[in-house]
Each structure stands twice: as C-alpha cells, then as structure tokens.
Amino acid sequence: MFLPIMEVAPLTLAIFLTFFSIGFTTLPVNRYGTVNGTVQLTAKLKSDCVLNYTTKSTELYCIKATVVENGKPTEMYKDKVKISGQVITLHEADYNHRGVYEMKCGKVVEEVMKLEMFVPMIVNAVEGGDGVYTFYEDTNGLTDIQVQLHKLLVNGSLEKLGQIPNTAGNVGTGFQGRAFLTDDGRRGRFSFTITNINHADQGIYLIKVTQAAITIHKSSFQVVTEQNTGVHHRSFICSIVLGIILILIILGGIVLTVYPRIQDAPLSIPEQSNPDVRYKQVHDQHDTSIKNEPQGGENSSSVEPIDPSYILMPHIQEFTSSTAGEPDQGRI
C-alpha cells in the first residue's frame, strides 16, 4: 500500500532539485529595438561581468559571441556597442542583432535579455491633425480578440497604453480619448487613428493582436509630427501687416506734431536783404567819411552824395534774375 522509502526518496529529491533550480533561474527580460536605431541592453554592468550573445535560427544553426568583456566591447562589437557607466547600448542595430543576451558575473548570471527587432512604418502627421495607421490580420471566426497598444521607451521596454476588445473602441490611457481603433474582422483590416496630434505623440508604437492570450499579430509604426506651416504663415503675414500699420501711425503722429509749428513760424527777412537796414548802413558810412575829411585847403575834396540806386541795386538785380525767362503776364 505504501511505497518503500528507498523508492520515495529519489522522487522527492528530484522534485526538490527541480524547484530549487527554477527558483535560481534568471528569467529573460524582453527588450525591443528598431532597425538602424539605438537599443539599451542593460544598465547593470560591472567590471568583472561578461555579456554573451546567442541566437538560434534553427536547431542546427546557432551563433554565439562575446559582446563585452572586462568592461570593454570586444573587437567584433567595438563599432556597435557603447558603454557609459553601467549602461550598455547597441547603436545602429540591424535585424541580425535579435537574440538572447546574457550577462554573467563570475559564475552568476545577473541578467538575461531577449531582444526583438522590428521595422516601424512611418506615419507622418501635421500637428493638430490626425494620424492613421492601418494593419491587416484575418480574425474572421476567432473569438476573444484583443488589441494592445504599447509605446517603445528609451530603455528598450514597452509601456502599455491601452487594451481594446475586438469591437471598435477608444484608447483612453495615454491619449486622453484622442485615439481610436476601428476594425473589420471579415476583411482583417484594422485602422488605428490618433486625433489632434501634438509634438508629445512622436515616438514608436507597437500593436499586438491576441486571441486567448496568444499573440497572432505584431506590428509597429512611428509617428512623425510636422508643424502646421499654414498657421505659421498666416501669423507671419499678420505680424508684417500690423508692423506696417504701427509705422504709419507713428509717422502720422510726427507729421501732425511738426507741421503746425512750421506753419505758425514768422517769416524773417535777413538784415542784408532789408532795404531799410541797407540804407542805414550806407548812410552811416557816408557820415563817418564826412567827419574824417579835412576841412578847407587845396587838398580838400568834396564828398559825393549818396546814390539810391547803389542801395537798391542788389534787390533790383535779384528781382530781375528771378523773373528772367518768365512770360509777361497782364502787360498791355
């Protein structure tokens, strides 16, 4: 009825060792990257750790390589791998870099990373407009279909933004009601739309379609936003027009302030062109010459009287020159 102790002991020991090995097994951490992009492999590098790479395309084909050793990239990866402190990043990654990366310090496996690579489809959108990503998956006849939306972070992990049932729904998490998913299960056509796109929506997104917790579709897209040049162009033109109007207002104010002063200013005649002043100057000179003239004697000379034409001659000449060449008007 009871098993002998010698038969139960090996079975108990085997079960114990199995659970013990599972408890100390390091589970892989998923990392995601894009082709020609930058991927962070780990942030736990130590000086005595070794980072090994393994990929298995088939059961018969396997590639193994050492990526980092003694705190430095190996010769094969010196142009691709950069180390900054404890962070190891893979630059300009390609599709062949997918696989498993194991960091081992001494005999202890510190971390295991499973890297997946994908090529996102570019979705160009104008800020304030809509961005639409369309993908295809035949879900006809399938039940319990769910669509998950993730955003790729800098460290290579995914941030879950929302999960939608197979009916058309709204992605509320991360987009505040600005993202919608529509699907036509009979045709296998899904459309993911982000409305009122802004600069913060830029990035790489991953879509997973699952059926009963099994992934049946996985694709990615990259949102690239552009500024609305039409709005900025109109704003630029309005700024120029307002600037011109402001300049005209300032010039008009200057003219209205200065012109009345010029109009009210008295017209002054220079002393040299005034006949009265000219006559007084000549008369004073004549009186002075008479006083200085010696009286009587043979050498005495008479002083000539003042000729009025001498005083008025400059004004007559000025008038003659200003009226020269003008037709005679009103002459009979």
Secondary structure, DSSP 8 states (H G I E B T S, - for coil): ----HHHHHHHHHHHHHHHHHHHT----EEEEEETTS-EEEES---TTEEEEEEEESSSS-EEEEEEEETTEE-GGGTTTEEEETTEEEE-S--GGG-EEEEEEETTEEEEEEEEEEE--EEEEEETTS-EEEEEE---TT--SEEEEEEEE-TTS-EEEEEEEESS-EEE-TTTTT-EEEEEETTTTEEEEEE-S--GGG-EEEEEEEEETTEEEEEEEEEEEEE--HHHHHHHHHHHHHHHHHHHHHHHHHHHHHHHHHHHHS-----GGG-HHHHHHHHHHHHHHHHHHS--SSTT--------HHHHHHHHHHHHHHHSTT----S--
